[in-house]
Amino acid sequence: MDQRSYSCDKCSSTTYKTGEIRTTGSGLSRFLNVQNQKYQTVSCEQCGFTELFRLDGSGFGNIVDLFTN
């Protein structure tokens, strides 16, 4: 994620941490536990408020998830 100026919507702090989470979708991907939904997280270091931004999942990552579960 690009380094940009950040201001928390809840407490107006300017310090943050970024991360990433993956989740399953619905239907067959849920049944097979394929985590094909990928999100970037931005969390305020002061109050913990976290925003999620959807990213495009990679096909390779989905295949690895299928076999490693």
HTML snippet that shows the backbone in 3Dmol.js (N, CA, C, O; Angstrom):
<script src="https://3Dmol.org/build/3Dmol-min.js"></script>
<div id="view" style="width:600px;height:400px;position:relative"></div>
<script>
const pdb = `
ATOM      1  N   MET A   1       0.845  -1.179   0.000  1.00  0.00           N
ATOM      2  CA  MET A   1       0.000   0.000   0.000  1.00  0.00           C
ATOM      3  C   MET A   1       0.889   1.241   0.000  1.00  0.00           C
ATOM      4  O   MET A   1       1.923   1.257   0.668  1.00  0.00           O
ATOM      5  N   ASP A   2       0.508   2.258  -0.724  1.00  0.00           N
ATOM      6  CA  ASP A   2       1.279   3.489  -0.793  1.00  0.00           C
ATOM      7  C   ASP A   2       1.314   4.178   0.562  1.00  0.00           C
ATOM      8  O   ASP A   2       0.345   4.120   1.319  1.00  0.00           O
ATOM      9  N   GLN A   3       2.427   4.828   0.864  1.00  0.00           N
ATOM     10  CA  GLN A   3       2.514   5.629   2.076  1.00  0.00           C
ATOM     11  C   GLN A   3       1.795   6.948   1.805  1.00  0.00           C
ATOM     12  O   GLN A   3       2.208   7.718   0.938  1.00  0.00           O
ATOM     13  N   ARG A   4       0.743   7.200   2.531  1.00  0.00           N
ATOM     14  CA  ARG A   4      -0.027   8.431   2.372  1.00  0.00           C
ATOM     15  C   ARG A   4      -0.265   9.016   3.752  1.00  0.00           C
ATOM     16  O   ARG A   4      -0.080   8.346   4.767  1.00  0.00           O
ATOM     17  N   SER A   5      -0.679  10.278   3.774  1.00  0.00           N
ATOM     18  CA  SER A   5      -0.998  10.862   5.070  1.00  0.00           C
ATOM     19  C   SER A   5      -2.273  10.197   5.594  1.00  0.00           C
ATOM     20  O   SER A   5      -3.209   9.938   4.838  1.00  0.00           O
ATOM     21  N   TYR A   6      -2.292   9.932   6.878  1.00  0.00           N
ATOM     22  CA  TYR A   6      -3.397   9.217   7.500  1.00  0.00           C
ATOM     23  C   TYR A   6      -3.879   9.996   8.707  1.00  0.00           C
ATOM     24  O   TYR A   6      -3.077  10.530   9.475  1.00  0.00           O
ATOM     25  N   SER A   7      -5.178  10.058   8.870  1.00  0.00           N
ATOM     26  CA  SER A   7      -5.797  10.641  10.049  1.00  0.00           C
ATOM     27  C   SER A   7      -6.983   9.758  10.414  1.00  0.00           C
ATOM     28  O   SER A   7      -7.900   9.580   9.612  1.00  0.00           O
ATOM     29  N   CYS A   8      -6.965   9.208  11.624  1.00  0.00           N
ATOM     30  CA  CYS A   8      -8.019   8.314  12.081  1.00  0.00           C
ATOM     31  C   CYS A   8      -9.357   9.042  12.136  1.00  0.00           C
ATOM     32  O   CYS A   8      -9.436  10.161  12.643  1.00  0.00           O
ATOM     33  N   ASP A   9     -10.408   8.413  11.618  1.00  0.00           N
ATOM     34  CA  ASP A   9     -11.750   9.002  11.633  1.00  0.00           C
ATOM     35  C   ASP A   9     -12.329   9.083  13.039  1.00  0.00           C
ATOM     36  O   ASP A   9     -13.224   9.891  13.286  1.00  0.00           O
ATOM     37  N   LYS A  10     -11.839   8.267  13.960  1.00  0.00           N
ATOM     38  CA  LYS A  10     -12.389   8.228  15.322  1.00  0.00           C
ATOM     39  C   LYS A  10     -11.662   9.152  16.289  1.00  0.00           C
ATOM     40  O   LYS A  10     -12.306   9.878  17.046  1.00  0.00           O
ATOM     41  N   CYS A  11     -10.304   9.137  16.277  1.00  0.00           N
ATOM     42  CA  CYS A  11      -9.557   9.900  17.287  1.00  0.00           C
ATOM     43  C   CYS A  11      -8.585  10.926  16.686  1.00  0.00           C
ATOM     44  O   CYS A  11      -7.925  11.655  17.427  1.00  0.00           O
ATOM     45  N   SER A  12      -8.493  10.986  15.373  1.00  0.00           N
ATOM     46  CA  SER A  12      -7.631  11.936  14.643  1.00  0.00           C
ATOM     47  C   SER A  12      -6.136  11.684  14.796  1.00  0.00           C
ATOM     48  O   SER A  12      -5.333  12.551  14.454  1.00  0.00           O
ATOM     49  N   SER A  13      -5.742  10.509  15.307  1.00  0.00           N
ATOM     50  CA  SER A  13      -4.328  10.156  15.391  1.00  0.00           C
ATOM     51  C   SER A  13      -3.762  10.001  13.981  1.00  0.00           C
ATOM     52  O   SER A  13      -4.497   9.705  13.039  1.00  0.00           O
ATOM     53  N   THR A  14      -2.466  10.202  13.845  1.00  0.00           N
ATOM     54  CA  THR A  14      -1.831  10.083  12.529  1.00  0.00           C
ATOM     55  C   THR A  14      -0.902   8.879  12.423  1.00  0.00           C
ATOM     56  O   THR A  14      -0.203   8.730  11.420  1.00  0.00           O
ATOM     57  N   THR A  15      -0.881   8.009  13.448  1.00  0.00           N
ATOM     58  CA  THR A  15      -0.032   6.818  13.396  1.00  0.00           C
ATOM     59  C   THR A  15      -0.889   5.590  13.125  1.00  0.00           C
ATOM     60  O   THR A  15      -1.985   5.454  13.670  1.00  0.00           O
ATOM     61  N   TYR A  16      -0.385   4.703  12.285  1.00  0.00           N
ATOM     62  CA  TYR A  16      -1.164   3.541  11.876  1.00  0.00           C
ATOM     63  C   TYR A  16      -0.265   2.361  11.542  1.00  0.00           C
ATOM     64  O   TYR A  16       0.940   2.513  11.341  1.00  0.00           O
ATOM     65  N   LYS A  17      -0.878   1.178  11.487  1.00  0.00           N
ATOM     66  CA  LYS A  17      -0.219  -0.044  11.025  1.00  0.00           C
ATOM     67  C   LYS A  17      -1.065  -0.627   9.908  1.00  0.00           C
ATOM     68  O   LYS A  17      -2.287  -0.480   9.900  1.00  0.00           O
ATOM     69  N   THR A  18      -0.407  -1.288   8.969  1.00  0.00           N
ATOM     70  CA  THR A  18      -1.146  -1.951   7.896  1.00  0.00           C
ATOM     71  C   THR A  18      -0.978  -3.453   8.015  1.00  0.00           C
ATOM     72  O   THR A  18      -0.017  -3.935   8.614  1.00  0.00           O
ATOM     73  N   GLY A  19      -1.907  -4.180   7.448  1.00  0.00           N
ATOM     74  CA  GLY A  19      -1.857  -5.630   7.447  1.00  0.00           C
ATOM     75  C   GLY A  19      -2.726  -6.173   6.331  1.00  0.00           C
ATOM     76  O   GLY A  19      -3.166  -5.433   5.450  1.00  0.00           O
ATOM     77  N   GLU A  20      -2.968  -7.469   6.377  1.00  0.00           N
ATOM     78  CA  GLU A  20      -3.766  -8.110   5.338  1.00  0.00           C
ATOM     79  C   GLU A  20      -4.517  -9.283   5.950  1.00  0.00           C
ATOM     80  O   GLU A  20      -3.987  -9.996   6.802  1.00  0.00           O
ATOM     81  N   ILE A  21      -5.750  -9.475   5.510  1.00  0.00           N
ATOM     82  CA  ILE A  21      -6.516 -10.648   5.921  1.00  0.00           C
ATOM     83  C   ILE A  21      -7.097 -11.311   4.682  1.00  0.00           C
ATOM     84  O   ILE A  21      -7.300 -10.664   3.655  1.00  0.00           O
ATOM     85  N   ARG A  22      -7.362 -12.606   4.789  1.00  0.00           N
ATOM     86  CA  ARG A  22      -8.017 -13.363   3.729  1.00  0.00           C
ATOM     87  C   ARG A  22      -9.208 -14.080   4.333  1.00  0.00           C
ATOM     88  O   ARG A  22      -9.135 -14.570   5.460  1.00  0.00           O
ATOM     89  N   THR A  23     -10.299 -14.143   3.597  1.00  0.00           N
ATOM     90  CA  THR A  23     -11.507 -14.822   4.057  1.00  0.00           C
ATOM     91  C   THR A  23     -12.078 -15.674   2.937  1.00  0.00           C
ATOM     92  O   THR A  23     -11.740 -15.494   1.767  1.00  0.00           O
ATOM     93  N   THR A  24     -12.952 -16.608   3.312  1.00  0.00           N
ATOM     94  CA  THR A  24     -13.637 -17.408   2.300  1.00  0.00           C
ATOM     95  C   THR A  24     -14.816 -16.613   1.759  1.00  0.00           C
ATOM     96  O   THR A  24     -15.316 -15.697   2.412  1.00  0.00           O
ATOM     97  N   GLY A  25     -15.242 -16.966   0.585  1.00  0.00           N
ATOM     98  CA  GLY A  25     -16.424 -16.369  -0.006  1.00  0.00           C
ATOM     99  C   GLY A  25     -17.649 -17.182   0.372  1.00  0.00           C
ATOM    100  O   GLY A  25     -17.819 -17.561   1.531  1.00  0.00           O
ATOM    101  N   SER A  26     -18.490 -17.445  -0.594  1.00  0.00           N
ATOM    102  CA  SER A  26     -19.677 -18.260  -0.340  1.00  0.00           C
ATOM    103  C   SER A  26     -19.689 -19.429  -1.312  1.00  0.00           C
ATOM    104  O   SER A  26     -18.869 -19.506  -2.226  1.00  0.00           O
ATOM    105  N   GLY A  27     -20.625 -20.328  -1.100  1.00  0.00           N
ATOM    106  CA  GLY A  27     -20.785 -21.461  -2.000  1.00  0.00           C
ATOM    107  C   GLY A  27     -19.643 -22.452  -1.903  1.00  0.00           C
ATOM    108  O   GLY A  27     -19.236 -22.836  -0.806  1.00  0.00           O
ATOM    109  N   LEU A  28     -19.127 -22.866  -3.051  1.00  0.00           N
ATOM    110  CA  LEU A  28     -18.096 -23.896  -3.126  1.00  0.00           C
ATOM    111  C   LEU A  28     -16.802 -23.469  -2.434  1.00  0.00           C
ATOM    112  O   LEU A  28     -16.147 -24.291  -1.794  1.00  0.00           O
ATOM    113  N   SER A  29     -16.424 -22.186  -2.556  1.00  0.00           N
ATOM    114  CA  SER A  29     -15.190 -21.736  -1.905  1.00  0.00           C
ATOM    115  C   SER A  29     -15.308 -21.843  -0.380  1.00  0.00           C
ATOM    116  O   SER A  29     -14.321 -22.127   0.297  1.00  0.00           O
ATOM    117  N   ARG A  30     -16.487 -21.623   0.150  1.00  0.00           N
ATOM    118  CA  ARG A  30     -16.701 -21.773   1.593  1.00  0.00           C
ATOM    119  C   ARG A  30     -16.612 -23.245   1.992  1.00  0.00           C
ATOM    120  O   ARG A  30     -15.997 -23.581   3.003  1.00  0.00           O
ATOM    121  N   PHE A  31     -17.220 -24.109   1.207  1.00  0.00           N
ATOM    122  CA  PHE A  31     -17.206 -25.541   1.483  1.00  0.00           C
ATOM    123  C   PHE A  31     -15.784 -26.090   1.463  1.00  0.00           C
ATOM    124  O   PHE A  31     -15.422 -26.901   2.316  1.00  0.00           O
ATOM    125  N   LEU A  32     -14.974 -25.656   0.495  1.00  0.00           N
ATOM    126  CA  LEU A  32     -13.592 -26.119   0.363  1.00  0.00           C
ATOM    127  C   LEU A  32     -12.604 -25.300   1.194  1.00  0.00           C
ATOM    128  O   LEU A  32     -11.408 -25.592   1.208  1.00  0.00           O
ATOM    129  N   ASN A  33     -13.104 -24.277   1.883  1.00  0.00           N
ATOM    130  CA  ASN A  33     -12.274 -23.384   2.700  1.00  0.00           C
ATOM    131  C   ASN A  33     -11.185 -22.702   1.869  1.00  0.00           C
ATOM    132  O   ASN A  33     -10.043 -22.591   2.315  1.00  0.00           O
ATOM    133  N   VAL A  34     -11.533 -22.248   0.670  1.00  0.00           N
ATOM    134  CA  VAL A  34     -10.617 -21.501  -0.191  1.00  0.00           C
ATOM    135  C   VAL A  34     -10.769 -20.024   0.152  1.00  0.00           C
ATOM    136  O   VAL A  34     -11.835 -19.443  -0.047  1.00  0.00           O
ATOM    137  N   GLN A  35      -9.723 -19.431   0.658  1.00  0.00           N
ATOM    138  CA  GLN A  35      -9.783 -18.038   1.087  1.00  0.00           C
ATOM    139  C   GLN A  35      -9.480 -17.126  -0.094  1.00  0.00           C
ATOM    140  O   GLN A  35      -8.344 -16.695  -0.292  1.00  0.00           O
ATOM    141  N   ASN A  36     -10.522 -16.841  -0.873  1.00  0.00           N
ATOM    142  CA  ASN A  36     -10.347 -16.087  -2.108  1.00  0.00           C
ATOM    143  C   ASN A  36     -10.699 -14.607  -1.976  1.00  0.00           C
ATOM    144  O   ASN A  36     -10.628 -13.873  -2.961  1.00  0.00           O
ATOM    145  N   GLN A  37     -11.071 -14.162  -0.798  1.00  0.00           N
ATOM    146  CA  GLN A  37     -11.350 -12.749  -0.568  1.00  0.00           C
ATOM    147  C   GLN A  37     -10.158 -12.154   0.184  1.00  0.00           C
ATOM    148  O   GLN A  37      -9.804 -12.636   1.261  1.00  0.00           O
ATOM    149  N   LYS A  38      -9.540 -11.117  -0.370  1.00  0.00           N
ATOM    150  CA  LYS A  38      -8.323 -10.547   0.201  1.00  0.00           C
ATOM    151  C   LYS A  38      -8.550  -9.066   0.506  1.00  0.00           C
ATOM    152  O   LYS A  38      -9.061  -8.321  -0.330  1.00  0.00           O
ATOM    153  N   TYR A  39      -8.159  -8.647   1.724  1.00  0.00           N
ATOM    154  CA  TYR A  39      -8.376  -7.266   2.155  1.00  0.00           C
ATOM    155  C   TYR A  39      -7.114  -6.687   2.774  1.00  0.00           C
ATOM    156  O   TYR A  39      -6.395  -7.377   3.497  1.00  0.00           O
ATOM    157  N   GLN A  40      -6.848  -5.424   2.491  1.00  0.00           N
ATOM    158  CA  GLN A  40      -5.773  -4.663   3.135  1.00  0.00           C
ATOM    159  C   GLN A  40      -6.387  -4.000   4.358  1.00  0.00           C
ATOM    160  O   GLN A  40      -7.492  -3.464   4.275  1.00  0.00           O
ATOM    161  N   THR A  41      -5.691  -4.024   5.498  1.00  0.00           N
ATOM    162  CA  THR A  41      -6.183  -3.370   6.705  1.00  0.00           C
ATOM    163  C   THR A  41      -5.316  -2.170   7.043  1.00  0.00           C
ATOM    164  O   THR A  41      -4.103  -2.184   6.831  1.00  0.00           O
ATOM    165  N   VAL A  42      -5.947  -1.137   7.569  1.00  0.00           N
ATOM    166  CA  VAL A  42      -5.249   0.033   8.096  1.00  0.00           C
ATOM    167  C   VAL A  42      -5.820   0.260   9.489  1.00  0.00           C
ATOM    168  O   VAL A  42      -7.004   0.562   9.643  1.00  0.00           O
ATOM    169  N   SER A  43      -4.961   0.110  10.514  1.00  0.00           N
ATOM    170  CA  SER A  43      -5.405   0.209  11.904  1.00  0.00           C
ATOM    171  C   SER A  43      -4.721   1.365  12.613  1.00  0.00           C
ATOM    172  O   SER A  43      -3.503   1.525  12.527  1.00  0.00           O
ATOM    173  N   CYS A  44      -5.508   2.167  13.310  1.00  0.00           N
ATOM    174  CA  CYS A  44      -4.986   3.265  14.115  1.00  0.00           C
ATOM    175  C   CYS A  44      -4.208   2.671  15.288  1.00  0.00           C
ATOM    176  O   CYS A  44      -4.709   1.784  15.978  1.00  0.00           O
ATOM    177  N   GLU A  45      -2.994   3.153  15.514  1.00  0.00           N
ATOM    178  CA  GLU A  45      -2.190   2.653  16.627  1.00  0.00           C
ATOM    179  C   GLU A  45      -2.694   3.144  17.976  1.00  0.00           C
ATOM    180  O   GLU A  45      -2.415   2.519  18.999  1.00  0.00           O
ATOM    181  N   GLN A  46      -3.425   4.245  17.998  1.00  0.00           N
ATOM    182  CA  GLN A  46      -3.881   4.806  19.276  1.00  0.00           C
ATOM    183  C   GLN A  46      -5.175   4.154  19.758  1.00  0.00           C
ATOM    184  O   GLN A  46      -5.244   3.700  20.900  1.00  0.00           O
ATOM    185  N   CYS A  47      -6.201   4.099  18.906  1.00  0.00           N
ATOM    186  CA  CYS A  47      -7.504   3.591  19.368  1.00  0.00           C
ATOM    187  C   CYS A  47      -7.872   2.229  18.796  1.00  0.00           C
ATOM    188  O   CYS A  47      -8.812   1.597  19.280  1.00  0.00           O
ATOM    189  N   GLY A  48      -7.153   1.760  17.776  1.00  0.00           N
ATOM    190  CA  GLY A  48      -7.409   0.442  17.205  1.00  0.00           C
ATOM    191  C   GLY A  48      -8.466   0.400  16.115  1.00  0.00           C
ATOM    192  O   GLY A  48      -8.732  -0.672  15.572  1.00  0.00           O
ATOM    193  N   PHE A  49      -9.074   1.524  15.778  1.00  0.00           N
ATOM    194  CA  PHE A  49     -10.061   1.555  14.702  1.00  0.00           C
ATOM    195  C   PHE A  49      -9.413   1.027  13.423  1.00  0.00           C
ATOM    196  O   PHE A  49      -8.322   1.461  13.052  1.00  0.00           O
ATOM    197  N   THR A  50     -10.088   0.087  12.746  1.00  0.00           N
ATOM    198  CA  THR A  50      -9.525  -0.563  11.565  1.00  0.00           C
ATOM    199  C   THR A  50     -10.446  -0.425  10.371  1.00  0.00           C
ATOM    200  O   THR A  50     -11.654  -0.635  10.477  1.00  0.00           O
ATOM    201  N   GLU A  51      -9.871  -0.070   9.235  1.00  0.00           N
ATOM    202  CA  GLU A  51     -10.598   0.002   7.974  1.00  0.00           C
ATOM    203  C   GLU A  51     -10.107  -1.119   7.075  1.00  0.00           C
ATOM    204  O   GLU A  51      -8.935  -1.493   7.120  1.00  0.00           O
ATOM    205  N   LEU A  52     -11.012  -1.657   6.252  1.00  0.00           N
ATOM    206  CA  LEU A  52     -10.681  -2.721   5.302  1.00  0.00           C
ATOM    207  C   LEU A  52     -10.822  -2.193   3.885  1.00  0.00           C
ATOM    208  O   LEU A  52     -11.753  -1.452   3.572  1.00  0.00           O
ATOM    209  N   PHE A  53      -9.879  -2.587   3.029  1.00  0.00           N
ATOM    210  CA  PHE A  53      -9.918  -2.224   1.618  1.00  0.00           C
ATOM    211  C   PHE A  53      -9.755  -3.497   0.805  1.00  0.00           C
ATOM    212  O   PHE A  53      -8.768  -4.215   0.965  1.00  0.00           O
ATOM    213  N   ARG A  54     -10.710  -3.780  -0.062  1.00  0.00           N
ATOM    214  CA  ARG A  54     -10.701  -5.022  -0.838  1.00  0.00           C
ATOM    215  C   ARG A  54      -9.594  -4.997  -1.894  1.00  0.00           C
ATOM    216  O   ARG A  54      -9.409  -4.007  -2.602  1.00  0.00           O
ATOM    217  N   LEU A  55      -8.870  -6.108  -1.978  1.00  0.00           N
ATOM    218  CA  LEU A  55      -7.821  -6.287  -2.982  1.00  0.00           C
ATOM    219  C   LEU A  55      -8.220  -7.433  -3.897  1.00  0.00           C
ATOM    220  O   LEU A  55      -9.057  -8.260  -3.534  1.00  0.00           O
ATOM    221  N   ASP A  56      -7.632  -7.484  -5.063  1.00  0.00           N
ATOM    222  CA  ASP A  56      -7.852  -8.621  -5.950  1.00  0.00           C
ATOM    223  C   ASP A  56      -7.053  -9.804  -5.434  1.00  0.00           C
ATOM    224  O   ASP A  56      -5.856  -9.673  -5.181  1.00  0.00           O
ATOM    225  N   GLY A  57      -7.695 -10.967  -5.270  1.00  0.00           N
ATOM    226  CA  GLY A  57      -6.995 -12.179  -4.836  1.00  0.00           C
ATOM    227  C   GLY A  57      -6.221 -12.767  -6.001  1.00  0.00           C
ATOM    228  O   GLY A  57      -6.655 -12.676  -7.149  1.00  0.00           O
ATOM    229  N   SER A  58      -5.076 -13.369  -5.707  1.00  0.00           N
ATOM    230  CA  SER A  58      -4.291 -13.990  -6.770  1.00  0.00           C
ATOM    231  C   SER A  58      -4.712 -15.436  -6.953  1.00  0.00           C
ATOM    232  O   SER A  58      -5.032 -16.115  -5.977  1.00  0.00           O
ATOM    233  N   GLY A  59      -4.716 -15.905  -8.160  1.00  0.00           N
ATOM    234  CA  GLY A  59      -5.065 -17.286  -8.446  1.00  0.00           C
ATOM    235  C   GLY A  59      -4.118 -18.268  -7.787  1.00  0.00           C
ATOM    236  O   GLY A  59      -4.553 -19.307  -7.291  1.00  0.00           O
ATOM    237  N   PHE A  60      -2.827 -17.957  -7.773  1.00  0.00           N
ATOM    238  CA  PHE A  60      -1.841 -18.836  -7.163  1.00  0.00           C
ATOM    239  C   PHE A  60      -2.100 -18.987  -5.666  1.00  0.00           C
ATOM    240  O   PHE A  60      -2.034 -20.096  -5.137  1.00  0.00           O
ATOM    241  N   GLY A  61      -2.394 -17.889  -4.984  1.00  0.00           N
ATOM    242  CA  GLY A  61      -2.686 -17.938  -3.549  1.00  0.00           C
ATOM    243  C   GLY A  61      -3.888 -18.798  -3.249  1.00  0.00           C
ATOM    244  O   GLY A  61      -3.915 -19.500  -2.238  1.00  0.00           O
ATOM    245  N   ASN A  62      -4.897 -18.753  -4.123  1.00  0.00           N
ATOM    246  CA  ASN A  62      -6.088 -19.581  -3.929  1.00  0.00           C
ATOM    247  C   ASN A  62      -5.764 -21.058  -4.076  1.00  0.00           C
ATOM    248  O   ASN A  62      -6.307 -21.884  -3.343  1.00  0.00           O
ATOM    249  N   ILE A  63      -4.890 -21.404  -5.008  1.00  0.00           N
ATOM    250  CA  ILE A  63      -4.504 -22.796  -5.214  1.00  0.00           C
ATOM    251  C   ILE A  63      -3.723 -23.300  -3.995  1.00  0.00           C
ATOM    252  O   ILE A  63      -3.952 -24.416  -3.529  1.00  0.00           O
ATOM    253  N   VAL A  64      -2.812 -22.488  -3.487  1.00  0.00           N
ATOM    254  CA  VAL A  64      -2.047 -22.877  -2.307  1.00  0.00           C
ATOM    255  C   VAL A  64      -2.979 -23.084  -1.126  1.00  0.00           C
ATOM    256  O   VAL A  64      -2.816 -24.046  -0.376  1.00  0.00           O
ATOM    257  N   ASP A  65      -3.961 -22.194  -0.944  1.00  0.00           N
ATOM    258  CA  ASP A  65      -4.937 -22.343   0.144  1.00  0.00           C
ATOM    259  C   ASP A  65      -5.704 -23.640   0.030  1.00  0.00           C
ATOM    260  O   ASP A  65      -5.987 -24.279   1.043  1.00  0.00           O
ATOM    261  N   LEU A  66      -6.047 -24.042  -1.181  1.00  0.00           N
ATOM    262  CA  LEU A  66      -6.825 -25.265  -1.392  1.00  0.00           C
ATOM    263  C   LEU A  66      -6.048 -26.481  -0.905  1.00  0.00           C
ATOM    264  O   LEU A  66      -6.622 -27.364  -0.269  1.00  0.00           O
ATOM    265  N   PHE A  67      -4.745 -26.539  -1.196  1.00  0.00           N
ATOM    266  CA  PHE A  67      -3.957 -27.710  -0.850  1.00  0.00           C
ATOM    267  C   PHE A  67      -3.387 -27.684   0.572  1.00  0.00           C
ATOM    268  O   PHE A  67      -3.112 -28.738   1.146  1.00  0.00           O
ATOM    269  N   THR A  68      -3.208 -26.485   1.143  1.00  0.00           N
ATOM    270  CA  THR A  68      -2.656 -26.411   2.493  1.00  0.00           C
ATOM    271  C   THR A  68      -3.731 -26.294   3.557  1.00  0.00           C
ATOM    272  O   THR A  68      -3.494 -26.631   4.716  1.00  0.00           O
ATOM    273  N   ASN A  69      -4.906 -25.824   3.181  1.00  0.00           N
ATOM    274  CA  ASN A  69      -6.058 -25.652   4.063  1.00  0.00           C
ATOM    275  C   ASN A  69      -5.629 -25.229   5.416  1.00  0.00           C
ATOM    276  O   ASN A  69      -6.467 -25.035   6.296  1.00  0.00           O
TER     277      ASN A  69
END
`;
const viewer = $3Dmol.createViewer("view");
viewer.addModel(pdb, "pdb");
viewer.setStyle({}, {cartoon: {color: "spectrum"}});
viewer.zoomTo();
viewer.render();
</script>
